[in-house]
Amino acid sequence: MSINQRRHIRFSLDIPAVIQFQSGVRQPTRLEQISIGGCFTGWEENIYVGDEFRIEIELPNKNFLPLWCKALYRFEHAGIGVKFLDVTRFEQELISKIIESKLDAEGVPLQIDPFTVPPTFVGDDPTPRITEIRRKRDLILERIMSAD
């Protein structure tokens, strides 16, 4: 998934969580990035793209928020990109509280609303940019420098 395809702002945080496989096996993990729509969790050898599983994220009161997830991408020995499935507005608000609490604990005030749609990058903007201006200048220079 490209950055421009994301619908929610991601926060780089270190959040304890537990992965629960369909077999019932539970395994602790850490979320390295999180948004109200998904997360990036530590490497898990037994999770592949398309797999669905449950992840439980630690709330500020030390309880856990259970969310059904789907693995969207996998970076070998780095981590798994996860989308939260059928996440409700209430669950998103709890995720927002997790983000706010973690940022506050790290001394970083929450300045961005987790519900805000992230901005896109220049690559998606069809208006001319510096590259178009440079191309025009190069054409002018080429005409000036060419022997007539």
ABEGO torsion letter per residue (X at the ends): XBAAABABBBBBBBBBBBBBBAAGBBBBBBBABBBAAEBBBBBBAABBBGBBBBBBBBBAAGBBBBBBBBBABBBBGAEBBBBBBGBBAAAAAAAAAAAAAAAAAAGBBBABBAABBBBBBAAABABBBAAAAAAAAAAAAAAAABBX
